Amino acid sequence: MQKESARALSTMQATNNNIWQFNKKAHHNSQKWYLAVIEWYIDQYGDLPSKVGPGKDVELIYDT
């Protein structure tokens, strides 16, 4: 979940409002936070960040 959410986050503008939408859904729970990010991405692009949209072109530093 961390890798998928990292891909998704790298495609969005890092503004307070954008980040707040995930904090609101998963207050103090990192797994729910990652899931909220991935759900947002799927709503935007139709599948996981590693498969479609701008997230599939993101190269992570640690990608194994």
NUDO-146643 format. One record per atom (N, C-alpha, C): x, y, z. Coordinates in steps of 0.2 Angstrom, whole numbers, padded with zeros to 4 digits, always signed. Example, Ala and Ser with C-alpha at 12.3 -4.5 7.8 and 13.67 -1.06 7.14 Angstrom:
<sites>
+0066-0028+0039 +0062-0022+0039 +0066-0016+0039 +0064-0011+0035 +0068-0005+0036 +0064+0000+0039 
</sites>
This chain:
<sites>
+0004-0006+0000 +0000+0000+0000 +0004+0006+0000 +0010+0006+0003 +0014+0012+0004 +0017+0014-0003 +0019+0009-0007 +0022+0010-0014 +0016+0013-0018 +0010+0010-0018 +0005+0013-0022 +0003+0020-0020 +0003+0021-0014 +0001+0028-0012 +0006+0033-0013 +0013+0031-0013 +0018+0035-0015 +0018+0037-0022 +0016+0032-0026 +0015+0034-0033 +0009+0039-0034 +0004+0038-0031 -0002+0042-0032 +0000+0049-0029 +0003+0050-0023 +0004+0056-0020 +0009+0060-0025 +0013+0057-0028 +0018+0060-0032 +0015+0064-0038 +0009+0062-0040 +0005+0064-0046 +0001+0070-0044 +0000+0072-0038 -0004+0077-0036 -0001+0083-0033 -0004+0089-0033 -0001+0095-0030 -0001+0094-0022 +0005+0096-0019 +0005+0095-0012 +0003+0101-0009 -0004+0102-0008 -0007+0107-0005 -0010+0105+0002 -0011+0109+0006 -0015+0108+0013 -0021+0104+0011 -0025+0107+0007 -0032+0105+0005 -0032+0097+0003 -0027+0096-0002 -0026+0090-0005 -0024+0084+0001 -0020+0086+0005 -0017+0081+0010 -0023+0081+0016 -0026+0086+0017 -0031+0086+0022 -0037+0081+0021 -0039+0080+0014 -0044+0075+0013 -0042+0068+0015 -0036+0067+0015 -0034+0060+0017 -0034+0060+0025 -0031+0065+0028 -0031+0065+0035 -0038+0065+0038 -0043+0068+0035 -0050+0068+0038 -0052+0061+0038 -0051+0057+0033 -0053+0050+0032 -0049+0045+0037 -0043+0046+0039 -0039+0041+0042 -0035+0045+0048 -0038+0048+0052 -0035+0051+0057 -0031+0047+0062 -0024+0047+0062 -0019+0043+0066 -0019+0036+0064 -0021+0034+0058 -0021+0027+0056 -0017+0027+0049 -0011+0025+0048 -0007+0025+0042 -0010+0021+0037 -0012+0015+0039 -0015+0010+0034 -0021+0013+0030 -0026+0016+0034 -0032+0019+0032 -0030+0025+0027 -0025+0029+0029 -0022+0035+0026 -0020+0032+0019 -0016+0027+0018 -0013+0025+0012 -0019+0022+0008 -0024+0019+0011 -0030+0017+0007 -0034+0023+0004 -0035+0028+0008 -0038+0034+0006 -0035+0037+0000 -0028+0037+0000 -0025+0040-0006 -0026+0036-0012 -0025+0029-0011 -0026+0024-0017 -0033+0025-0019 -0038+0025-0015 -0045+0026-0017 -0046+0032-0021 -0043+0038-0019 -0043+0044-0023 -0041+0043-0030 -0035+0040-0030 -0032+0039-0037 -0036+0035-0041 -0039+0029-0039 -0043+0025-0043 -0049+0029-0045 -0052+0033-0041 -0058+0037-0043 -0056+0042-0049 -0049+0045-0049 -0047+0049-0054 -0045+0045-0060 -0042+0040-0060 -0039+0037-0066 -0041+0030-0067 -0045+0026-0063 -0048+0020-0064 -0045+0014-0062 -0039+0014-0060 -0035+0008-0057 -0029+0010-0053 -0025+0006-0051 -0020+0007-0046 -0014+0011-0050 -0011+0015-0046 -0006+0020-0049 +0000+0016-0052 +0001+0010-0051 +0006+0006-0054 +0004+0004-0061 -0003+0004-0062 -0005+0002-0069 -0008+0007-0074 -0010+0012-0071 -0013+0017-0076 -0012+0024-0074 -0013+0029-0078 -0012+0036-0077 -0005+0038-0076 -0004+0044-0073 +0003+0047-0072 +0007+0043-0067 +0004+0039-0062 +0007+0035-0057 +0011+0030-0060 +0009+0027-0066 +0013+0021-0069 +0020+0023-0071 +0021+0030-0072 +0027+0032-0075 +0032+0034-0069 +0030+0034-0063 +0034+0036-0057 +0039+0031-0056 +0045+0033-0055 +0050+0028-0053 +0052+0030-0046 +0051+0025-0041 +0052+0025-0034 +0060+0024-0033 +0063+0027-0028 +0069+0025-0026 +0070+0018-0024 +0066+0016-0020 +0066+0009-0018 +0060+0005-0021 +0061+0002-0026 +0055-0001-0030 +0056-0009-0030 +0058-0012-0025 +0058-0019-0025 +0054-0022-0019 
</sites>
